[in-house]
């Protein structure tokens, strides 16, 4: 149903984004066409990729005891396969979100010059985090004279985003080499490609506890960066490169923040204020992330996301989907203590799918 290269394509799609994914066979061709087809720039406004047809996601969250999480996750996969027989359902994804013994990762995002590095240094001292700056790792790597290093140098000079496979590889290497279990990942993920690459490589190895989002005006950030440029020696600390970075940030990074905001993981911080006031807000946000991480460590949390083509498909599934799922769980696991929550995520502003070249980098 998905062409002569179907088996390979199905494998690629299952591995995208982490978790165990399923495609509705009846809609696989349409789904692939919508994800990877090319359309006029005027229609899409950025890179010519067609928007995915899935516009809404119905998400089930089932929480059980840790000893039963694996069995429940497997049962949800079977439930998803059955559910996709309904018309208008394009696919589904099953994934575990419990902390297990995974290290805690906090993404630190904000415009260039928003003060991310300053606040990360304070968190390292106060809370024992390992600070991993994607930018610093890339700048160090560009000095090794390799092909990757030359590519990184060109991207930084032009204000472009470095290919995800390079960035994720550097982050994973740094985390593996550290003895710590808490990480601040500064300046990453910068776009949907970065986000997908993270899930692909690190989804099973770390838990994202939250996102610190530093809000700062461009005027303040420009002033800070120009001042820093007097002594930093960085090739991109000049007004032309800075303004390019601002444009890239708005177009590519803000959709990533929107994605995590829908998951309830974003803590907004007003970074126009003095450093001490900003740090007070940062500490409040981080304490909340620590509490969520501790609770998750004692639970087995499983998610099932069902991707719907439109509102009509969502309403058809929502009419009895949750009731059927809860009834099935009760029958299959009658003695298990469990909770179930459901919500709808709007995907119209979600991350655009990334090109096949990026997918193949992880295959």
C-alpha positions in Angstrom: 0.0 0.0 0.0 2.9 2.4 0.3 4.8 1.6 -2.9 7.7 -0.7 -3.9 9.9 0.8 -1.1 7.2 0.2 1.4 9.0 -2.0 4.0 11.9 0.4 4.3 9.6 3.4 4.5 7.5 1.7 7.1 10.6 1.1 9.2 11.6 4.7 8.9 8.3 5.9 10.0 8.1 3.6 13.0 11.4 4.9 14.2 10.5 8.6 13.8 9.9 10.4 17.1 10.4 7.5 19.5 7.8 5.1 20.7 6.0 2.4 18.7 4.2 3.9 15.8 1.4 2.4 13.6 0.0 3.5 10.2 -3.5 2.9 9.0 -2.9 0.9 5.9 -5.9 2.5 4.1 -4.4 5.9 4.6 -0.7 5.2 4.4 -0.3 6.5 0.8 -2.1 9.7 1.6 -0.1 10.2 4.8 3.2 9.8 3.0 2.1 12.0 0.2 1.1 14.7 2.6 4.3 14.5 4.7 6.8 14.4 1.9 5.1 15.9 -1.1 6.3 19.3 -2.4 4.0 22.2 -2.8 4.4 25.9 -3.8 6.3 28.0 -1.3 3.4 30.5 -1.3 1.2 27.8 0.2 3.6 26.7 3.0 5.5 29.9 3.6 8.8 28.3 4.7 10.4 25.3 3.1 7.9 23.9 0.6 7.0 20.8 2.6 3.3 20.0 2.6 1.6 20.1 6.0 0.7 16.7 7.5 -2.9 15.8 7.0 -3.3 15.0 10.7 -4.7 18.1 12.3 -5.7 16.7 15.8 -4.4 14.1 18.1 -6.4 12.3 20.7 -4.1 11.3 23.6 -4.7 8.7 26.2 -2.5 8.7 29.3 -2.7 5.5 31.5 -0.8 5.4 34.8 -0.3 2.1 36.5 2.2 0.5 38.9 5.8 0.2 37.5 5.6 -3.6 37.4 2.6 -3.5 35.1 3.7 -0.8 32.8 5.3 -3.1 30.2 2.2 -5.3 29.9 -0.1 -2.3 29.7 2.0 -0.7 27.0 1.8 -3.9 25.0 -1.9 -4.1 25.4 -2.2 -0.4 24.2 -0.3 -1.4 21.0 -2.9 -4.0 20.3 -5.7 -1.6 21.0 -4.2 0.9 18.7 -4.0 -1.6 15.8 -7.7 -2.3 16.3 -8.6 1.3 16.6 -7.0 2.2 13.3 -9.7 0.3 11.4 -11.9 3.3 11.8 -12.1 5.8 8.9 -10.2 9.0 9.2 -7.5 7.7 11.6 -4.1 8.1 10.0 -1.9 6.4 12.6 -1.1 6.0 16.3 1.9 6.0 18.6 2.5 4.1 21.9 5.2 5.3 24.2 6.3 5.1 27.8 6.8 8.4 29.8 7.8 7.1 33.2 11.2 8.2 34.5 12.6 4.7 35.3 16.3 5.3 35.9 16.6 7.8 33.1 18.6 11.0 33.6 16.6 14.3 33.8 17.0 16.7 31.0 15.8 20.3 31.0 15.9 22.1 27.7 16.9 25.8 27.9 15.5 27.9 25.1 15.2 31.5 24.2 16.5 34.0 21.7 20.3 34.7 21.3 21.4 36.9 24.2 18.4 36.1 26.4 20.8 35.1 29.2 20.5 31.3 29.0 24.2 30.7 29.7 24.2 32.9 32.8 21.2 31.2 34.4 22.5 27.8 33.5 25.8 28.5 35.4 23.7 29.4 38.5 21.7 26.2 38.2 24.9 24.2 38.0 26.2 25.7 41.2 22.9 25.4 43.1 21.4 22.1 41.9 24.3 20.0 40.5 23.3 20.0 36.9 25.7 19.3 34.0 25.4 22.2 31.6 25.5 21.2 27.9 25.5 24.0 25.5 24.7 22.8 22.0 26.4 25.9 20.6 29.6 25.4 22.7 29.8 21.7 21.7 29.4 22.7 18.0 32.0 25.5 18.2 34.5 23.1 19.8 33.8 20.5 17.1 34.4 22.9 14.3 38.0 23.3 15.3 39.0 19.6 14.6 39.4 20.2 10.8 36.9 17.5 9.8 34.2 17.7 7.2 31.7 18.1 10.0 33.8 20.8 11.5 33.9 22.8 8.2 30.1 22.4 7.8 29.5 23.6 11.4 31.7 26.6 10.7 29.7 27.5 7.6 26.4 27.1 9.4 27.4 29.3 12.3 28.8 32.0 10.1 25.6 32.1 8.0 23.3 31.9 11.1 21.9 28.6 9.9 21.0 25.5 12.0 23.6 22.7 12.0 22.3 19.3 10.7 20.6 17.4 13.5 22.7 14.2 13.3 25.8 16.1 14.2 24.3 18.0 17.1 22.5 15.0 18.7 25.7 12.9 18.4 27.7 15.5 20.3 25.1 15.8 23.0 24.8 12.1 23.5 28.6 11.7 23.7 28.8 14.4 26.3 25.9 12.9 28.4 27.5 9.4 28.2 30.8 10.8 29.4 29.3 12.6 32.4 28.8 11.0 35.9 25.8 13.3 36.6 22.1 12.5 36.2 20.7 16.0 35.6 21.4 17.9 32.4 20.7 21.4 31.2 20.6 21.3 27.4 21.1 24.9 26.3 20.0 26.1 22.9 18.5 22.8 21.7 16.2 21.6 20.2 16.2 24.6 17.8 13.7 23.2 15.2 11.4 20.3 14.4 14.3 18.4 12.9 16.3 18.7 16.1 13.3 17.6 18.1 12.7 14.5 15.9 16.4 13.7 16.1 16.4 13.9 19.9 13.4 11.6 20.2 15.0 9.2 17.7 18.4 8.9 19.4 17.7 9.9 23.1 14.0 9.1 23.6 14.7 5.9 25.4 17.7 7.2 27.3 16.6 10.4 29.0 13.4 12.1 30.3 12.6 15.7 29.4 11.5 17.2 32.7 10.6 20.6 31.2 11.6 23.5 29.1 12.9 26.8 30.5 11.7 29.4 28.0 13.6 32.8 28.4 11.5 35.6 27.0 13.5 38.7 26.1 13.0 41.6 23.7 15.2 41.8 20.6 16.4 45.2 21.5 17.8 43.9 24.8 19.3 40.8 23.2 21.0 42.8 20.4 22.6 45.1 23.0 23.8 42.2 25.1 25.3 40.4 22.1 27.0 43.4 20.6 28.6 44.1 24.0 29.7 40.4 24.3 31.1 40.5 20.7 33.8 43.0 21.9 35.6 40.3 23.7 34.0 36.9 22.8 35.9 36.4 19.5 32.8 34.7 18.1 32.3 35.0 14.4 28.5 35.4 14.8 28.5 38.2 17.4 28.1 40.9 14.8 24.9 42.8 14.0 24.2 41.1 10.6 24.6 37.6 11.9 22.7 38.4 15.1 19.6 39.6 13.1 19.8 36.4 11.0 19.8 34.4 14.2 16.7 36.3 15.4 14.8 35.4 12.2 15.9 31.8 12.4 14.8 31.6 16.0 11.3 32.9 15.3 10.8 30.7 12.3 12.2 27.5 13.6 12.4 27.4 17.4 9.1 28.9 18.5 7.1 25.9 17.0 9.2 23.6 19.2 8.2 25.6 22.2 4.6 25.4 21.1 4.9 21.6 21.0 6.2 21.4 24.5 3.7 24.0 25.7 0.8 21.7 24.6 2.4 19.0 26.8 2.4 21.3 29.8 6.2 21.3 30.1 7.1 25.0 29.4 8.0 27.4 32.1 8.2 31.0 30.8 10.8 33.3 32.3 10.9 37.0 31.9 14.6 37.5 31.0 14.5 41.3 30.6 14.9 41.7 34.4 18.1 41.8 36.5 19.9 38.5 36.8 18.9 37.8 40.5 15.2 38.3 39.8 15.4 36.1 36.8 17.1 33.3 38.8 14.3 33.4 41.4 11.8 32.6 38.7 14.1 29.9 37.3 14.5 28.2 40.6 10.7 28.0 41.1 10.3 26.4 37.6 13.1 23.9 38.2 11.7 22.8 41.6 8.4 22.1 39.9 10.2 20.0 37.3 12.0 18.0 40.0 8.7 17.3 41.7 7.2 16.0 38.5 10.2 13.8 37.8 10.1 12.3 41.3 6.4 11.5 40.9 7.0 9.9 37.5 9.8 7.7 39.0 7.1 5.9 41.1 4.6 5.4 38.3 4.3 3.5 35.1 3.0 6.1 32.6 2.0 5.0 29.1 0.7 7.2 26.3 -1.3 6.3 23.3 -1.7 9.1 20.7 -4.2 8.6 17.9 -3.7 10.8 14.8 -6.9 12.0 13.3 -7.3 13.5 9.8 -9.9 16.1 10.8 -12.4 17.1 13.5 -15.0 14.7 12.2 -12.6 11.7 12.6 -11.7 13.0 16.1 -15.4 13.2 17.1 -16.1 9.7 15.8 -13.2 8.2 17.7 -13.8 10.3 20.9 -17.4 9.2 21.1 -16.4 5.9 22.5 -12.7 5.5 22.2 -11.9 6.3 25.9 -14.8 4.1 27.1 -13.6 1.1 25.0 -10.0 1.6 26.2 -11.0 1.8 29.9 -13.3 -1.2 29.6 -10.6 -3.2 27.9 -8.0 -2.3 30.6 -10.5 -3.3 33.3 -11.1 -6.7 31.7 -7.4 -7.4 31.0 -6.0 -6.0 34.2 -8.8 -6.4 36.8 -6.6 -6.1 39.9 -4.4 -3.2 38.6 -4.6 0.2 40.2 -4.7 2.7 37.4 -5.8 6.1 36.2 -6.8 7.3 32.8 -6.7 10.8 31.3 -7.6 12.0 27.8 -7.0 15.2 26.0 -7.0 16.7 22.5 -3.8 18.2 21.0 -4.3 20.5 18.0 -1.6 19.8 15.4 -2.2 22.7 13.0 0.8 24.5 14.4 2.8 21.4 15.1 6.3 20.6 13.8 6.5 20.2 10.1 7.8 16.8 9.0 11.5 16.7 8.1 13.1 15.4 4.9 14.0 11.8 4.2 17.7 12.7 4.1 17.4 13.5 7.8 15.5 10.3 8.5 18.1 8.2 6.8 20.8 9.7 8.9 19.4 7.6 11.8 18.7 4.4 9.9 
